[in-house]
Amino acid sequence: MKKILSILFVSLMIFGIFTISVSAEDNSYKFNGSVIGTLDSDGKIILNKDSIWAINDLLSGNKKRTIVLPKTTIHLGSMIWMGSNKTIIAKGATIIQDSLIPIAANASSKLNYNSMKNVTIEGGKWLIKGLTKSTHSTSNFRFAHAQNIKFKNVYIETNYFSHAVELIACKNVTFDKCKLIAKGKKNTKGIDEVLQIDVASSKTAPSEKSYGSKFVKGQVCKNITVKNCTVKGGRGICTNKTDSDGNKWISGHHTNIKILNNTIYGYTHEALCLHNAAGVTVKGNKIYSKGSNNNYNIGCYLLSAGKFKKLSKYKNVFANNTIKGGRNGLYISSDNGTKFGKITVKNNKLYAKAGKQAALAYNYCPKISISNNKLYKW
């Protein structure tokens, strides 16, 4: 007689109550009585090609699961509501969301970065059908009030009106060897970055307000690392600020932002825009802003808005980069007179179309160390 281990769940999705079972004889993995894959020796669920319908339920809830997607094209009929403790291995797979909605998001249920934890997405080509041919605005991935998230070796394609990944009040997030690419018609009026590191407010994250006002109290991101990636968009990467609610949250700063060994393009605005960021490390990157608007065509822009009392306690480093912009290559500025802490600018090649003298510009930097940089007119 076969020995069957059965586990009973309550699904948040449309299936209602369902059972998962594993056969001890052949490691077949059953869902609602149907074999949907196998379980390998490491506990990974190897999903069958004809069992894509089970993805949403397998990724919901907080039970620890690692799912290996089949190396084929997968069409999603609805958004994946991600739960905690999930790993998706999608090497060789193309995942297409068939509606103009996010591929995956999480619900804001807890504060202090506890709405979702421990999620890894590795490999795969992640697309939204028709998005690059439209001016529709959405995000491929949208995570909020969450922590411990990893994107590795993923390709995410979006348009110039959207975000490939939107992080709202998240911490401990890593992007490694990823490609986040915008395609289609360029948005010369709006400002939309491919990777958005956002503050939670009623203006910047209105959908979070639907979960309750406590989720839009100016919460910020921290410990975000982007390394070895290629990012191309209107803006490439942006840490966001907000003047919503009468500037109530303008002093909130994202902290410990690391941008390492990437290639970043901003085709209409800044390539790397570090609004309200403190404790940034920008090393070994190729950063190019190709926008024509003089106020926004800066290669790398570090800005402090609002009075962040701890600003002077954070160190910021810009080293070994090639940065090209129109108005400026690298521009460091405080809008409110608050002084930065120690800033190191060394071994960079900095370019500005406005001229060599504009390749590096800064203010309110009493502890700035500048060495071995080369400045050029571009």
SULMO-V534133 format. One record per residue. N is the residue number from 1. BURIAL is 1 if it has 16 or more other C-alpha atoms within 10 Angstrom, else 0. D_CENTER is the distance of its C-alpha to the mean C-alpha in Angstrom with 2 decimals. Layout:
BEGIN
n & burial & d_center
N & BURIAL & D_CENTER
N & BURIAL & D_CENTER
END
This chain:
BEGIN
n & burial & d_center
1 & 0 & 49.12
2 & 0 & 45.36
3 & 0 & 43.54
4 & 0 & 40.61
5 & 0 & 38.05
6 & 0 & 36.84
7 & 0 & 34.14
8 & 0 & 34.02
9 & 0 & 30.85
10 & 0 & 30.34
11 & 1 & 27.68
12 & 0 & 25.59
13 & 0 & 25.59
14 & 0 & 28.57
15 & 0 & 30.44
16 & 0 & 31.72
17 & 0 & 33.30
18 & 0 & 32.90
19 & 0 & 33.83
20 & 1 & 32.25
21 & 1 & 34.80
22 & 1 & 35.14
23 & 1 & 38.35
24 & 0 & 39.72
25 & 0 & 41.70
26 & 0 & 39.18
27 & 1 & 35.78
28 & 1 & 35.17
29 & 1 & 32.45
30 & 1 & 33.62
31 & 1 & 31.99
32 & 0 & 34.49
33 & 0 & 37.18
34 & 0 & 35.59
35 & 1 & 34.54
36 & 1 & 30.89
37 & 1 & 30.40
38 & 1 & 31.45
39 & 1 & 30.53
40 & 0 & 30.58
41 & 0 & 31.95
42 & 0 & 28.55
43 & 0 & 27.95
44 & 1 & 25.49
45 & 1 & 26.07
46 & 1 & 26.74
47 & 1 & 26.41
48 & 1 & 29.10
49 & 0 & 28.53
50 & 0 & 30.40
51 & 0 & 28.57
52 & 0 & 25.25
53 & 0 & 26.44
54 & 0 & 25.81
55 & 0 & 22.04
56 & 1 & 21.22
57 & 1 & 23.75
58 & 1 & 22.92
59 & 1 & 19.29
60 & 1 & 20.38
61 & 1 & 21.98
62 & 0 & 21.50
63 & 0 & 23.72
64 & 0 & 22.45
65 & 1 & 22.12
66 & 1 & 21.08
67 & 1 & 21.34
68 & 1 & 22.05
69 & 1 & 21.79
70 & 1 & 24.67
71 & 1 & 24.42
72 & 0 & 24.91
73 & 0 & 23.47
74 & 1 & 22.33
75 & 1 & 22.44
76 & 1 & 20.98
77 & 0 & 23.12
78 & 0 & 20.95
79 & 1 & 17.52
80 & 1 & 16.71
81 & 1 & 16.69
82 & 1 & 15.14
83 & 1 & 17.26
84 & 1 & 17.09
85 & 1 & 18.22
86 & 1 & 17.16
87 & 1 & 16.61
88 & 1 & 16.39
89 & 1 & 17.96
90 & 1 & 17.89
91 & 1 & 19.40
92 & 0 & 21.57
93 & 1 & 20.42
94 & 1 & 19.27
95 & 1 & 17.80
96 & 1 & 18.54
97 & 1 & 18.03
98 & 1 & 21.43
99 & 1 & 20.76
100 & 1 & 18.61
101 & 1 & 16.46
102 & 1 & 13.12
103 & 1 & 13.48
104 & 1 & 12.33
105 & 1 & 11.89
106 & 1 & 13.63
107 & 1 & 16.46
108 & 1 & 16.72
109 & 1 & 19.86
110 & 0 & 19.89
111 & 0 & 19.13
112 & 0 & 18.36
113 & 1 & 15.06
114 & 1 & 17.28
115 & 1 & 16.35
116 & 1 & 14.67
117 & 1 & 14.96
118 & 1 & 14.92
119 & 1 & 12.88
120 & 1 & 12.59
121 & 1 & 11.93
122 & 1 & 14.01
123 & 1 & 15.19
124 & 1 & 15.83
125 & 1 & 15.50
126 & 1 & 13.58
127 & 1 & 15.13
128 & 1 & 16.29
129 & 1 & 20.01
130 & 1 & 21.24
131 & 1 & 18.03
132 & 1 & 18.51
133 & 0 & 22.11
134 & 0 & 21.48
135 & 1 & 20.34
136 & 0 & 18.86
137 & 0 & 15.79
138 & 1 & 13.25
139 & 1 & 9.78
140 & 1 & 9.79
141 & 1 & 7.70
142 & 1 & 7.97
143 & 1 & 8.30
144 & 1 & 10.54
145 & 1 & 12.92
146 & 1 & 11.83
147 & 1 & 12.03
148 & 1 & 12.31
149 & 1 & 9.47
150 & 1 & 9.57
151 & 1 & 8.53
152 & 1 & 11.68
153 & 1 & 13.52
154 & 1 & 11.71
155 & 1 & 12.39
156 & 1 & 10.58
157 & 1 & 12.77
158 & 1 & 12.61
159 & 1 & 14.97
160 & 1 & 15.33
161 & 1 & 15.39
162 & 1 & 12.07
163 & 1 & 8.29
164 & 1 & 7.17
165 & 1 & 3.96
166 & 1 & 4.94
167 & 1 & 5.20
168 & 1 & 8.95
169 & 1 & 11.12
170 & 1 & 9.48
171 & 1 & 10.89
172 & 1 & 11.29
173 & 1 & 7.95
174 & 1 & 8.48
175 & 1 & 7.60
176 & 1 & 11.21
177 & 1 & 13.11
178 & 1 & 10.62
179 & 1 & 11.36
180 & 1 & 9.22
181 & 1 & 12.29
182 & 1 & 13.72
183 & 1 & 17.35
184 & 0 & 20.25
185 & 0 & 21.72
186 & 1 & 20.33
187 & 1 & 19.87
188 & 1 & 22.08
189 & 0 & 22.37
190 & 0 & 19.00
191 & 1 & 16.01
192 & 1 & 12.77
193 & 1 & 9.94
194 & 1 & 8.06
195 & 1 & 4.78
196 & 1 & 5.76
197 & 1 & 6.29
198 & 1 & 9.20
199 & 1 & 12.63
200 & 1 & 14.33
201 & 1 & 17.35
202 & 1 & 19.52
203 & 0 & 18.54
204 & 1 & 14.78
205 & 1 & 14.36
206 & 0 & 17.76
207 & 1 & 17.16
208 & 1 & 16.73
209 & 1 & 20.19
210 & 0 & 21.67
211 & 0 & 21.18
212 & 0 & 23.15
213 & 0 & 23.29
214 & 0 & 22.41
215 & 1 & 18.73
216 & 1 & 18.60
217 & 0 & 20.31
218 & 1 & 18.04
219 & 1 & 15.99
220 & 1 & 13.44
221 & 1 & 10.72
222 & 1 & 12.13
223 & 1 & 12.10
224 & 1 & 8.75
225 & 1 & 9.65
226 & 1 & 8.80
227 & 1 & 12.08
228 & 1 & 14.18
229 & 1 & 11.76
230 & 1 & 12.80
231 & 1 & 10.85
232 & 1 & 13.14
233 & 1 & 13.14
234 & 1 & 15.17
235 & 1 & 13.09
236 & 1 & 10.96
237 & 1 & 8.63
238 & 1 & 9.61
239 & 1 & 10.09
240 & 1 & 12.00
241 & 1 & 15.54
242 & 1 & 17.87
243 & 0 & 21.62
244 & 0 & 21.85
245 & 0 & 24.67
246 & 0 & 26.84
247 & 0 & 24.54
248 & 0 & 24.54
249 & 1 & 21.05
250 & 1 & 21.22
251 & 1 & 21.82
252 & 1 & 18.71
253 & 1 & 16.83
254 & 1 & 13.61
255 & 1 & 14.99
256 & 1 & 14.77
257 & 1 & 12.08
258 & 1 & 12.77
259 & 1 & 12.36
260 & 1 & 14.75
261 & 1 & 16.53
262 & 1 & 14.24
263 & 1 & 15.51
264 & 1 & 13.90
265 & 1 & 15.65
266 & 1 & 15.91
267 & 1 & 18.60
268 & 1 & 19.48
269 & 1 & 18.06
270 & 1 & 16.72
271 & 1 & 14.89
272 & 1 & 13.40
273 & 1 & 13.81
274 & 1 & 13.94
275 & 1 & 15.36
276 & 1 & 16.63
277 & 1 & 15.33
278 & 1 & 17.89
279 & 1 & 18.23
280 & 1 & 16.24
281 & 1 & 17.00
282 & 1 & 16.70
283 & 1 & 18.76
284 & 1 & 19.80
285 & 1 & 17.65
286 & 1 & 18.90
287 & 1 & 17.67
288 & 1 & 19.34
289 & 1 & 19.57
290 & 1 & 21.92
291 & 1 & 22.13
292 & 1 & 25.62
293 & 0 & 25.16
294 & 0 & 26.60
295 & 0 & 24.62
296 & 1 & 21.20
297 & 1 & 21.87
298 & 1 & 21.05
299 & 1 & 19.52
300 & 1 & 17.93
301 & 1 & 18.45
302 & 1 & 18.48
303 & 1 & 19.76
304 & 1 & 20.99
305 & 1 & 22.03
306 & 1 & 24.07
307 & 1 & 26.01
308 & 1 & 23.92
309 & 0 & 26.83
310 & 0 & 25.15
311 & 1 & 23.85
312 & 1 & 26.78
313 & 0 & 26.07
314 & 1 & 22.84
315 & 1 & 23.08
316 & 1 & 21.06
317 & 1 & 21.45
318 & 1 & 21.21
319 & 1 & 22.95
320 & 1 & 23.74
321 & 1 & 21.61
322 & 1 & 22.78
323 & 1 & 21.65
324 & 1 & 23.12
325 & 1 & 23.21
326 & 1 & 25.79
327 & 1 & 26.74
328 & 1 & 25.45
329 & 1 & 23.82
330 & 1 & 22.64
331 & 1 & 23.22
332 & 1 & 23.13
333 & 1 & 24.37
334 & 1 & 25.12
335 & 0 & 26.07
336 & 0 & 28.11
337 & 0 & 30.11
338 & 1 & 28.22
339 & 1 & 28.48
340 & 1 & 25.86
341 & 1 & 26.59
342 & 1 & 27.21
343 & 1 & 25.43
344 & 1 & 25.99
345 & 1 & 25.89
346 & 1 & 27.46
347 & 1 & 27.93
348 & 1 & 25.86
349 & 1 & 26.92
350 & 1 & 26.26
351 & 1 & 27.22
352 & 1 & 27.86
353 & 1 & 29.62
354 & 1 & 31.33
355 & 1 & 33.07
356 & 1 & 33.09
357 & 0 & 33.64
358 & 1 & 30.36
359 & 1 & 28.20
360 & 1 & 27.66
361 & 0 & 28.02
362 & 0 & 27.56
363 & 0 & 29.12
364 & 1 & 29.50
365 & 1 & 28.96
366 & 0 & 32.19
367 & 0 & 31.05
368 & 1 & 29.57
369 & 0 & 30.55
370 & 0 & 30.63
371 & 0 & 31.95
372 & 0 & 32.37
373 & 1 & 30.18
374 & 0 & 31.33
375 & 1 & 31.14
376 & 1 & 31.75
377 & 1 & 32.31
378 & 0 & 30.19
END
